[in-house]
Amino acid sequence: MTEHSLWRFSRALHRAINERQREDLEALIDEDVDWAIYGPIDMFPFFGARRGKAAVLEVIRQIADNIRVHRFDRESILLGVESAASMMRYSLTMLDANKPISLRLAHFAQFKAGRLTNIRVLIDTFDLVEQALGRPIHLPRIASAG
Amino acid sequence: MTEHSLWRFSRALHRAINERQREDLEALIDEDVDWAIYGPIDMFPFFGARRGKAAVLEVIRQIADNIRVHRFDRESILLGVESAASMMRYSLTMLDANKPISLRLAHFAQFKAGRLTNIRVLIDTFDLVEQALGRPIHLPRIASAG
């Protein structure tokens, strides 16, 4: 059994972010890749949708300019033949503010011939925004406890 | 091939939320279930962690008291033998405020003998909070566009 595409992609992605070495990653992204990280793009310009390898490599460069990954734990994972989903917890630093951030995300990824063709990333964005602001946002209680 | 546990659980869950019919659901939840919906519990008291069937049925009752589901689309899905992960888009109403909400979530679920033993739900919570507040939260641009 050969290694699942997810593991190669994950290693190359983290290497691209932390070491700015993109050679491995470039070979693992499909020319027509469809990419989305859901979240507030006003605060984080590298969130949002990107289409095509050049746009995705560019957004990964922006991510590398802004964060450093210290640690990640894969809390849940499901692997298909050419697909993968995981829930992950990241410890990272926002480089500009030198601020530690801990976030939880879920991703769904599809591969073709070992190359990433589609990825959707969902983040617990409210928690992320509060950490990035460095203060809690006051929230009214909306729902009744019943 | 028998039907995957996810489909039965999903039907019963939505029936419990929209029609307050919990009979089907009760048979599909393990006594020792481990349940978590990540998000701001100050605003949504039915978010957070619950342990055991009674606590989970109670929190589903609270959810039913607060929301009505109009529609959901499963955008991505991976099925294992006794596990499942999906990314979903929901259209729902917050009953207290009669407010329409559209949200994206990801869940990772595990089953044993057809019963839910573990579920983790991640939500694009910042988007949800803004909709529940009914106004945008001003955010500074934190990251550099590079």
Interface residues (C-beta under 8 A of the other chain):
Chain A: Y38 G39 P40 D42 M43 F44 P45 F46 R61 Q62 D65 N66 E75 S76 L78 L79 G80 S83 A84 A85 M87 M94 D96 A97 R104 L105 A106 F108 R120 L122 I123 D124 T125 F126 D127 L128 V129 A132 L133 I137 L139 P140 R141 I142 A143 S144 A145 G146
Chain B: Y38 G39 P40 D42 M43 F44 P45 F46 R61 Q62 D65 N66 E75 S76 L78 L79 G80 S83 A84 A85 M87 M94 D96 A97 R104 L105 A106 F108 R120 L122 I123 D124 T125 F126 D127 L128 V129 A132 L133 I137 L139 P140 R141 I142 A143 S144 A145 G146
